[in-house]
Every structure is written in C-alpha cells, then in structure tokens.
Amino acid sequence: MAVVEDRRAGVQPMWVERIPPVWWALGLILLTMPAWAGDFILFQVMGWTFILGIIALSLMFLAGYGGMVSLIQMSVAAMAGYMVAIFGASGVAEISMGLPWWLYIPIAIGVAALFGTIVGALAVRTAGIYTIMITLAIASAFFYFTRQNYTIFNGYSGFNLVVPPQLFGVDWRQAVPFYYLTLGCAAICYAAVVYVSRAPFGLALQGVRDNPRRMAALGFNVTAHRVAAYTFASVIAAIGGILLVWQNAQIAPGTAGIPAVIDILVIAVVGGIGRPIGPFIGALIYVVLSTFSPDLLTAFGLSGERFNLLIGLGFLAVVFFSPDGVLGLWERWQARRARMSDPLKGGGA
C-alpha cells in the first residue's frame, strides 16, 4: 500500500521496482543454471552464446544507436585474441612473451580499441553501403594479413594452448567457472551499453544518427561522436574476443574470416538491432542451430554440413517477416494481444 500511495503522490519508484518480473526470472534461471545443466550446455552452448552476444552487441551499439553498420567487429575481437596469445602465454613459445595477465589483458583491449578507432576514423567519412564495404574490405585485409604473417601472427597455424590465467585457485576454463565468467562479462557489457545509450554521449550519438546536420548546427562534433562510438564498441568486442580465444584455447586467421564476420551481422539482425538484448537472443538462436542442426539433418538422411542452410533460411524468414528481428516479432505479438483484449482499440467485439 505504501508503494501505491507513493506513486499516487508522484514519488518515483526505486530502480529495483522498475525491473520487470521477467528480468528477475531470467536472472534466476541464468544464475542457477549450473545446478541443473550439464557441462556441455554451460561451456559450449551458453558460453559461446554469451561470447558471440558480446561481439554482436558491439555491432548493435554502432548500428542501433549510431546508424553505422560495421563489419569490422569480429576482426577487432580477433585482434584482442591475438594480443592475448602474443603478449601472454601460448604453445608457440618463440613468439609469445609470457607477460602476466594484469598486463596482457589491458594491452589486448587497448590495441584492439586502437585498431577499431583507426578503422572508425576511416569509416565515418562514408555512409550507407560504403561504410559496409570499407569495413568489409579492412576485415578481409586483416584476415589475409594474419594468415600470411608468420613473424607476429604465426601465419596459418596461429596460436594454441591459450588458456585463461589461474586466479584465486580457480581453473577458469572448467565448465562452471567459465560459464559464470562469460555471464558476468556479458552482464557488464550489457549494462555498459544501456548506461552509455542513456548518457549525454549516447543521446547525442542517437541525435547524430537521426539528423547529423542539425546536431552539427547545434555545435556537436559529428565525426568525433562517431569515432568515439567505434572506440567504445571496440572495447566491447575486445572483451568478447578475449573470452573467445580462452574458450577455444587457440586463435587462428579463420577466427576473423569472412564467414565469421558475416555471422556476427546475422546474429545482430536476427535478434534485433534496436535493443541491447537482441544480440544475445540472436546468438542463442545461432548457437543452438549450429550445435544441434547437424545431428537433426543427419537424422533425416541429409549431410550435416548443410546446417548453414538452416541458419540462412531462418535469417531470411526473420528478416522477411520482421526487419526488427525476433524482438520485433515479440513486440508485434504483444501489441496485437493488447488490441484484442481492449475493445476501445478496435480489437474487441
């Protein structure tokens, strides 16, 4: 009753009260998942989902809030993974420096952010399809450079035995610790994107997206805001890249290959590019299809290698019926349900 009276009196509810019940339920499920899910689900399915979701989240930030569709995010993530292998420890002792984790992790994030910022400084001077093409060209050049350079990136073989450090006596590559590690990083990145999107910088970036000429007339530096958006998105992608190399325990040029670059775009679009939760929904759909569709196809007498066909068909279906992704379908269903339940809105008898 006190809460109701405070609301009637115009008192704003606390942030805890503003969280929908579905979010509390989702948080409870995720926190208790190790109690009822197996190691394969925790490490391979959910861990991979959180990692791809983080990388796709960086693309969603650029496209959703900045209006810039960048195909360089997977390359930025791979750059961070390579820096972890080069400055940290790996099976290629001739190249890896073996620095402590508190040095090579910030270095990896910093180098990846610098790489993304430089690409952003070039890409923001274009628009539309030209932005997509220039970022795709740089991603392709990065792939071929890492594959042909043996002095720094060890060429086609890449690096193996790249594992997370032993902190607090915990083996972070075991299923349960790695699940909580990726879950925590995903939650932090999600919260950071939500916070930045509501901060003055995020609001100005959305204004630049909608009307750059008017924002420039108001005194905002349009180019600087766009480049800064690339820097922030690169930091998010770098975190996902570090987790990715730790999960696979290796990094190779194929990590940043063109198929992987396109997969991040598919994940972001399928989940919904308008909200931060969308990339994680798209990543879950992608990981489930990638993991289980080969067995399903084999059961029907088809080649398991054709699982990309199912992913492509699902992508086409979602884009055709809802350009806003799965979240768009959900919002349309809720709106239709609300109209059907409210006679005054034309949905009743």
N, C-alpha and C positions, 0 to 999 in steps of 0.2 A: 504494500500500500504506500510505503514511503517513497519508493521509486516512482510510482504513478503520480503521486502528489508533486514530487519534484519536477517531473516532466510537464505537468499541467502548469506549474509555476514558472516554467521557462528555463529550468536548470538543465544544462547539457548533461547527458549520461556519461559515465566513465567509459574509457576505451574498452574495458572488459565487457561492458554491457552492449557495446556496439558490434561485437563479433557475432556473426550469425551462428546458430546452433550447429549447422552443417560443418562449419570450420572446426568446432570443438570435437565433433565426431570424427572428422578426418584426422585431426591431430592425435586423437586417442588411438585410432587404428594404426597410424604410422609408428607411434611410439611403442606400441605393444606388439607389432608385427613379428619381431624375433621370437616371441613366446609361442607362436603357432605356425610360422612359416619356416620352410627348410632353407638350408644354406644356399641352394641354387637360386631360389627366389630372391633371397636377400642380396646376394652378391651379384649375380648375373642380371636378373630382371630389374630389381628395384635400384641397385647401384648404377647400372647402365642407364636406367631411366632418369635418375637424378642428374647424372653427368651430362647426358645429351640435353636434358631440360635446361641446365645452366647455360650451356653453349648457345642453345636456341633462344634462351632468354635475352642474351646479349643482342641477337638479331632482332628480337621483338622490340627491345628498347629503341633501337635505331629506326626500325620501320614503323612501329606503332606510335611513338612519341616524336620522332624526328622526321618521319616521312622519307627515310633513306634506306632502301633495300640493299644491304651489303652482303656479298658472298665471300667475304674475307674472314668471317668469324672462326670457321674451322681451322683456317691457316694460322690465325692468332693463337688458338688453343694448341695447335701442334707446335708452334714456336715455343710456347711455355713448356710443353712437354720435352722438347729437345733441350731447352736450357736446364731443366732438371737433370736430364741424363748427362749433359756436358759438364755442368758445374758440380753436380752431385756424384754419386757412385753408380756404376753400371758394370756389365760384363765386359765392356770394352775399356780396359784399364789404360790403354795407350792414349785415349782421348779424354776420358772423364777425369775431373780434377779432384773429386772426393771432398769437397767443402762440406762443412756442417749444414744441417737443414736450415738453421736460422739465418744462413747466408744465401744458400742457393734458391730458396723459395722466394724471398723478396727480389732477388736478381731475375729469376724466371718471370715473375709478374711484371717487373719493371721493363725488361727487354720486350716482352710481348706487348705491353701497353705502348711502348715507344714505336714498335712496328705498326700497331694498329693506328696510332696517331699520325704517323707519316702517310700511311695509306689513306686515312681520312682526309688529311690536308690536300691530297690529290683528288679524292673522290668528290668532296663537297663542292668543287668548282664545276661539277656536272650535275645533271638531273635526269630522273626517269631511267630509261633504258641504258643511257650512257653510264650512269652510276653502276648499274648492274654489270655492264660489260667491262668497265675498268677494274672493278673489284674481282670479277671472274678471271680476267687476264692476269692480275697480280697473284691470285691464288694458284693459277696454273703455272706461272713462272716459279713460284715458291716450291711447288711440288717437284718440278723438273730440276730445280737447283739443289734441293736436298737429295735427290736421287743420284745426281752426278757429282756432288761434292763429297769427297772421302776424307778430306783433311779435318773438317769440323763436324759434319753431319754423318760421317761414316757411310755415305752413299746408299746403295740399295738395301744393305743389310740393316742399317740403323743401329739401335742400341737395345740390348736385352738386360735382364736382371735389374730392372729399375724398380725398386720397391720403396714403399714409404718408410720413414725412419722409425726406430723403436723408441717411442715416447711413453713415459710413465709405466714402463714394463709391459706395454700392450703391443701385440702384433697387429697393426692396423690393416693388414691385408687379409686377415681372417674375416669370415662372412659377417658376423655380428658387429665387430668394431668398424669394419669398412662401411657397413650399412649406415650406422649412426654417423660416421664421418661424412658421407655423402649427403645424408639427410640434413645434418647441421649446416653444411656449406650451402645446400640448396635453399634452406630456410633463410640464411643470412643474405644470400644473393637476392632472393625474392623480396625480403624486407627492404634491402637497399634500393632496389628498383622502385618499389612502391613509395618509399620515402622521397627519393630524388624526383619522381614524377609529380609529387605534390609540393615540392620545394620551389622557391622562386626560379631556380635554374630550369627545373623540369617544366614549369608553367610557361616560361619564356621559350623553351625549346618547342613546346606544342604550338605556341603562337607563331614561331618561325615556320613550323610545318604548315600551318593553315594560311598564313599571309606574310611571307618574308618581306615584301616591300613595305607593308605597314609597320612591321616591327623595326625595320631599318629606319623608317621615318621617325619612330619614337625614340631612337637613339640606341637601339640594341645592335651589337655586332653580330650579324647573322652568321658569318663564316666562323667566328670564334666559338659560338654556341654549338655549331655543327661539329667542329673538330673536337671540342670538349666532350661531346656526346660519344664520338668514336673512342676517345680515351677511356671514358667510364665503361663503355661496352667492352672494350678490350680487356680491362681488368676482370670483368665478369667472365669473359671467355677464357682468360688465362687460368682462372681458378678451375674451370671445368677441364681444361687441358691437363693440368697437373694431376687431377683426380683420374683422368682417363689413362695417363701413362702409368699411374700406380695400379690401376685395375688390370691393365693388360701386361704389366711388368715389362713392357717394351714400347719402343717408338720407332716407326719406320716411315718412309715417304708416303706409303699408302694411307696413313692416318689423315693426311691432308690432301688426298687425291680428289679429283673432281667428283666422283660418286659421293664421297663423304661430305663435300661442300654442298652438293645438291640436297643430300639427306637432311641437313640442318634447315634448309629452306622449307623442305616438305614438312618437317616436324613443326616448325613455327606456324606455317599456314594451316595445316590440318587442325592443330589445337586451337588456333585463334590468335591472330596477331594484334588484337586490340587490348588484351589484358595480360598481366604477367603470369597468371596461372595457365594460360593457354599453351605455352611451350612444354610444360610438364605433362599436360594431357596428351599433346601430340607425341611426346617422347614415349609415354606409356603405350600408346597405340602402336607406335613404330616398333618398339622393343618386343611387345607381345607378338606382333606379326612376324618379325624377323626371327624370333626364337622358336615359335611353335608352328608357323605355317609350313616349313619344310616337311615336318612329320605329317601334317594334315594332307599335303599334296602327295606324299609317298603312299599314304593310306588309300588314296583314290587312284593309285597307279600312275601318277604323274611324277615328273622329275622334281626333286626337292629344290633344285637350283632356280626354279621359277618362282620362288617366293617374292621376288621383286615385282612380279606381275600382279600379285595380290595387293602389294603396297601401292603400286601405281594406280590400280583400279580404285582402291579406297581413296587415294588422293583426288582422283578425277571426280568421284562421287561426291566427296565433301565439298570440293570447290564448285561443282555444278549446282548442288542444292543449297549451299551456304557459303558465300565468299568470306564470311567471318569465321569459318571453321566450325569445329564441334561446339564451341561456346555459342556461336550464332544460332545453331540448331536448338540448343538448350534454351536460349533466351526467346526464340520464336515460339517454342512449345509452351513456355511459361506464359507468354503474352496471350497466346491463343486460349490457354486454360483459364486465364483471368477474364478474358472476354466471354467465354462460355458460361462462367459462373456469375457474371454480372449482367443482369437483364438490361440495365441502363446503358451499357456499352454496345448493345446490339447482339449479344451472344445468347440471350435467353429466349424463352418462348414469347 
